[in-house]
């Protein structure tokens, strides 16, 4: 695609250059008063339509070609080496040291404390108080009294004044188990039986009755009521009153005082000792090596192509 684009660009640039040359030549010829002698050339710029011909031209096209080259590069390879290093080791040393320290020692002391106490004092005081004294009073009232009274009245009652009657009725025959014996029905299957039946006759009538009715009447009566009346009385009571009295007392307490003491203790110090130690370590050593690598190289390849170029007549120049 890249080479085709370059080829098209080359063709366009060639055509543009030829067109510019033709335009310049035509304008110079017209200014000199020349022409081909035709009526169109009189008073007008001389320009003939170009004719095209095919010519072969050599163009160079860029082609990417793989190529093997030898290059020098540096590689790092691990290598075990031995080296001497200085190692500092801490060696402990213990020794006894006597030093003076301050120690808190408890000390017993006594001090006088002033304080105030409240002492109770009892006194008799007259005190007035109110009591409720009961009194009995007689009062009058009105109450409703219920008294039963006999009253004559009538009441409707219903009585059955019926009577018994003998009735003859036909009863189906019960076969040979009839009490008159087999064949008592005469063969018809029905027997005439006389029964006693009650005929009811309900009659309503009023009868005198005596009933009790309650009558209410108002009646006055007397009753006793207990009423309490307040009375003020006097009594003696004991009242406690507190008096503040200052007092003193001796109080023992413990305090701590700092006193110097000689103390022997073990102190451990560390001494730094340098030692030479051999160690093995791995280092990366650079080396120059040659390598064959394949790279893409751009080369120009000659190529013959056919292109059209304009051709003008001799009178246009």
C-alpha positions as CSV (number, residue, x, y, z in Angstrom):
1,X,0.0,0.0,0.0
2,X,2.9,2.4,0.8
3,X,4.5,1.9,-2.6
4,X,1.2,2.3,-4.5
5,X,0.6,5.6,-2.7
6,X,4.1,6.9,-3.6
7,X,3.5,5.9,-7.2
8,X,0.3,7.8,-7.4
9,X,1.9,10.8,-5.8
10,X,4.7,10.8,-8.4
11,X,2.2,10.8,-11.2
12,X,0.2,13.7,-9.9
13,X,3.3,15.8,-9.3
14,X,4.5,15.1,-12.9
15,X,1.2,16.1,-14.4
16,X,1.0,19.3,-12.3
17,X,4.6,20.3,-13.4
18,X,3.8,19.9,-17.1
19,X,0.5,21.8,-16.8
20,X,2.3,24.7,-15.1
21,X,5.0,24.8,-17.8
22,X,2.3,24.8,-20.5
23,X,0.4,27.7,-18.9
24,X,3.6,29.8,-18.6
25,X,4.6,29.2,-22.2
26,X,1.1,30.1,-23.5
27,X,1.0,33.3,-21.5
28,X,4.5,34.4,-22.8
29,X,3.5,33.6,-26.4
30,X,0.3,35.6,-26.1
31,X,2.2,38.6,-24.7
32,X,4.6,38.5,-27.7
33,X,1.7,38.9,-30.1
34,X,2.0,35.4,-31.6
35,X,-0.7,33.0,-32.5
36,X,-1.5,30.3,-34.9
37,X,-3.3,32.8,-37.2
38,X,-6.8,31.5,-36.6
39,X,-9.7,33.7,-35.6
40,X,-9.7,32.2,-32.1
41,X,-6.1,33.2,-31.5
42,X,-6.7,36.9,-32.3
43,X,-7.1,38.8,-29.0
44,X,-7.2,35.6,-26.9
45,X,-4.5,33.6,-25.0
46,X,-3.1,30.7,-27.1
47,X,-3.9,27.3,-25.6
48,X,-4.3,24.0,-27.4
49,X,-5.8,21.0,-25.7
50,X,-3.0,18.6,-24.8
51,X,-2.5,15.2,-26.4
52,X,-1.3,12.3,-24.3
53,X,1.2,9.6,-25.1
54,X,2.4,6.6,-23.0
55,X,6.0,6.6,-21.9
56,X,8.0,4.1,-19.7
57,X,9.6,5.5,-16.6
58,X,11.8,4.0,-14.0
59,X,10.7,4.5,-10.4
60,X,12.2,3.3,-7.2
61,X,10.0,1.4,-4.7
62,X,11.0,0.9,-1.0
63,X,10.9,-2.8,0.0
64,X,11.5,-4.1,3.5
65,X,14.0,-7.0,3.2
66,X,15.2,-9.2,6.2
67,X,18.9,-9.1,6.7
68,X,21.2,-11.0,9.1
69,X,23.7,-8.9,11.0
70,X,26.3,-9.5,13.6
71,X,26.1,-7.3,16.7
72,X,28.2,-6.9,19.8
73,X,26.3,-6.9,23.1
74,X,27.1,-7.0,26.8
75,X,25.7,-9.9,28.9
76,X,25.8,-10.3,32.6
77,X,26.6,-13.8,33.9
78,X,26.5,-14.8,37.6
79,X,29.9,-15.7,39.1
80,X,30.6,-17.0,42.7
81,X,33.5,-15.0,44.3
82,X,35.0,-15.0,47.7
83,X,35.6,-11.8,49.7
84,X,36.7,-10.8,53.1
85,X,34.4,-8.6,55.2
86,X,34.7,-7.1,58.6
87,X,32.0,-8.2,61.1
88,X,31.5,-6.4,64.3
89,X,30.4,-8.7,67.2
90,X,29.1,-7.5,70.5
91,X,30.8,-9.3,73.5
92,X,29.0,-9.0,76.9
93,X,31.1,-8.1,79.9
94,X,29.6,-8.2,83.5
95,X,31.2,-6.3,86.4
96,X,30.0,-5.2,89.9
97,X,29.4,-1.5,90.4
98,X,28.7,0.3,93.8
99,X,26.5,3.3,93.5
100,X,24.4,5.6,95.7
101,X,20.7,5.5,95.3
102,X,17.8,7.3,97.0
103,X,15.3,5.0,98.8
104,X,11.9,5.9,100.2
105,X,11.8,4.9,103.8
106,X,8.5,4.9,105.8
107,X,8.5,7.1,108.9
108,X,5.9,7.1,111.7
109,X,4.9,10.6,112.9
110,X,2.1,12.1,115.1
111,X,0.1,15.3,114.4
112,X,-2.7,17.2,116.2
113,X,-6.0,17.3,114.3
114,X,-8.7,19.9,115.1
115,X,-12.3,18.9,114.4
116,X,-15.8,19.8,115.3
117,X,-18.5,17.5,116.7
118,X,-22.2,17.9,116.9
119,X,-23.5,17.1,120.4
120,X,-27.3,16.5,120.8
121,X,-29.2,18.5,123.6
122,X,-32.7,17.4,124.6
123,X,-35.2,20.1,125.8
124,X,-38.9,20.0,126.8
125,X,-41.1,22.3,124.7
126,X,-44.8,23.0,124.9
127,X,-46.5,22.2,121.6
128,X,-50.1,23.0,120.6
129,X,-51.9,20.4,118.4
130,X,-55.5,20.0,117.1
131,X,-57.5,16.8,117.9
132,X,-61.0,15.8,116.7
133,X,-63.4,15.1,119.6
134,X,-66.5,13.0,118.7
135,X,-70.0,14.1,119.8
136,X,-73.3,12.3,119.4
137,X,-76.2,14.3,117.9
138,X,-79.9,13.3,117.3
139,X,-81.3,14.2,113.9
140,X,-84.7,13.8,112.2
141,X,-85.2,12.3,108.8
142,X,-87.9,11.1,106.5
143,X,-88.0,7.6,105.0
144,X,-90.2,5.6,102.7
145,X,-91.9,2.6,104.3
146,X,-93.4,-0.3,102.3
147,X,-96.6,-2.0,103.7
148,X,-98.3,-5.0,102.1
149,X,-102.2,-4.7,101.8
150,X,-104.7,-7.4,100.7
151,X,-106.8,-6.5,97.7
152,X,-109.8,-8.4,96.2
153,X,-109.7,-8.8,92.4
154,X,-110.8,-11.3,89.7
155,X,-108.8,-13.5,87.4
156,X,-109.7,-15.3,84.2
157,X,-109.1,-19.0,84.2
158,X,-109.7,-21.7,81.5
159,X,-111.3,-25.0,82.5
160,X,-111.9,-28.2,80.5
161,X,-115.5,-29.2,81.1
162,X,-115.5,-32.2,78.7
163,X,-116.8,-35.7,79.1
164,X,-116.1,-39.3,78.0
165,X,-118.0,-41.0,75.1
166,X,-118.1,-44.6,73.8
167,X,-117.4,-44.6,70.1
168,X,-117.6,-47.7,67.7
169,X,-114.9,-47.7,65.0
170,X,-113.6,-50.2,62.4
171,X,-110.1,-51.6,63.1
172,X,-108.2,-53.8,60.6
173,X,-108.1,-57.5,61.5
174,X,-104.9,-58.8,62.9
175,X,-105.2,-62.3,61.5
176,X,-105.4,-65.3,63.6
177,X,-104.0,-63.5,66.5
178,X,-107.3,-61.6,67.2
179,X,-108.6,-61.9,70.7
180,X,-111.9,-63.2,69.4
181,X,-110.2,-66.0,67.6
182,X,-109.6,-66.7,63.9
183,X,-112.5,-65.8,61.7
184,X,-114.0,-63.2,64.1
185,X,-114.0,-60.6,61.3
186,X,-116.2,-62.7,59.1
187,X,-113.6,-62.8,56.4
188,X,-113.8,-59.1,55.5
189,X,-110.6,-58.2,57.3
190,X,-112.2,-55.4,59.5
191,X,-113.4,-55.7,63.1
192,X,-115.8,-53.3,64.8
193,X,-114.3,-52.1,68.2
194,X,-115.9,-49.8,70.9
195,X,-113.6,-47.3,72.6
196,X,-113.9,-44.7,75.4
197,X,-112.9,-41.2,74.0
198,X,-112.6,-37.9,75.9
199,X,-114.5,-35.0,74.3
200,X,-112.8,-31.7,75.5
201,X,-114.9,-28.5,76.2
202,X,-112.8,-25.5,77.2
203,X,-114.7,-22.8,79.1
204,X,-113.3,-19.4,80.2
205,X,-114.7,-17.8,83.5
206,X,-113.7,-15.2,86.0
207,X,-113.1,-16.1,89.7
208,X,-112.5,-13.8,92.7
209,X,-109.0,-13.9,94.2
210,X,-107.2,-12.1,97.0
211,X,-103.7,-10.7,96.3
212,X,-101.1,-8.7,98.3
213,X,-100.0,-5.3,96.9
214,X,-97.2,-3.1,98.3
215,X,-98.2,0.5,99.4
216,X,-95.5,3.1,100.0
217,X,-95.8,6.0,102.5
218,X,-93.5,8.7,104.0
219,X,-92.6,8.3,107.7
220,X,-90.6,10.6,110.0
221,X,-87.9,9.1,112.3
222,X,-85.0,10.1,114.6
223,X,-81.4,8.8,114.3
224,X,-78.1,9.4,116.1
225,X,-75.0,10.8,114.3
226,X,-71.4,11.0,115.6
227,X,-69.8,14.3,114.6
228,X,-66.1,15.2,115.3
229,X,-65.3,18.8,116.3
230,X,-61.7,20.1,116.3
231,X,-60.2,21.2,119.6
232,X,-56.8,22.8,120.3
233,X,-54.8,21.1,123.1
234,X,-51.3,21.6,124.6
235,X,-48.6,19.0,125.3
236,X,-45.0,18.8,126.2
237,X,-42.6,17.2,123.8
238,X,-38.8,16.6,123.8
239,X,-36.9,18.4,121.0
240,X,-33.3,17.5,120.1
241,X,-31.0,20.4,119.3
242,X,-27.4,20.0,118.1
243,X,-24.5,22.1,119.4
244,X,-21.1,22.4,117.6
245,X,-18.1,21.7,119.9
246,X,-14.5,22.0,118.8
247,X,-12.2,19.2,119.8
248,X,-8.6,18.0,119.2
249,X,-6.9,14.6,118.9
250,X,-3.5,13.1,118.2
251,X,-3.4,11.2,114.9
252,X,-0.5,8.9,113.9
253,X,0.4,8.8,110.2
254,X,3.1,7.3,108.0
255,X,5.1,9.3,105.5
256,X,8.0,8.4,103.2
257,X,11.3,10.1,103.3
258,X,14.2,9.8,100.8
259,X,17.4,8.5,102.3
260,X,20.7,7.6,100.6
261,X,21.8,4.0,100.4
262,X,24.8,2.2,99.0
263,X,23.8,-0.4,96.4
264,X,26.0,-3.0,94.6
265,X,24.7,-4.3,91.4
266,X,25.9,-6.2,88.3
267,X,26.2,-4.1,85.2
268,X,26.5,-5.8,81.8
269,X,28.2,-3.8,79.0
270,X,28.8,-4.9,75.4
271,X,32.2,-4.5,73.8
272,X,32.4,-4.3,70.0
273,X,35.0,-6.7,68.5
274,X,35.9,-6.6,64.9
275,X,36.5,-9.9,63.0
276,X,37.6,-10.7,59.5
277,X,35.2,-13.2,57.9
278,X,35.4,-14.8,54.5
279,X,32.1,-14.9,52.6
280,X,31.0,-16.2,49.2
281,X,28.9,-14.0,47.2
282,X,27.4,-14.1,43.7
283,X,28.2,-11.1,41.4
284,X,27.1,-10.4,37.8
285,X,30.2,-10.2,35.6
286,X,29.8,-8.3,32.2
287,X,31.0,-10.1,29.0
288,X,31.1,-8.9,25.4
289,X,29.5,-11.5,23.0
290,X,28.6,-11.5,19.3
291,X,25.1,-12.4,18.2
292,X,23.5,-12.9,14.9
293,X,20.2,-11.0,14.6
294,X,17.7,-10.6,11.8
295,X,16.7,-7.0,11.1
296,X,14.4,-5.5,8.5
297,X,16.2,-3.2,6.0
298,X,14.5,-0.8,3.6
299,X,16.0,-1.1,0.1
300,X,15.0,0.7,-3.1
301,X,14.0,-1.6,-6.0
302,X,13.9,-0.2,-9.6
303,X,10.6,-0.7,-11.4
304,X,9.5,0.4,-14.9
305,X,6.0,1.7,-15.1
306,X,3.9,3.1,-18.0
307,X,2.5,6.6,-17.6
308,X,0.7,9.1,-19.8
309,X,2.3,12.6,-20.4
310,X,0.7,15.5,-22.3
311,X,2.2,16.5,-25.7
312,X,1.6,20.0,-27.1
313,X,2.0,21.3,-30.7
314,X,4.9,23.5,-31.7
315,X,2.8,26.6,-32.3
316,X,1.7,26.7,-28.6
317,X,5.2,27.6,-27.5
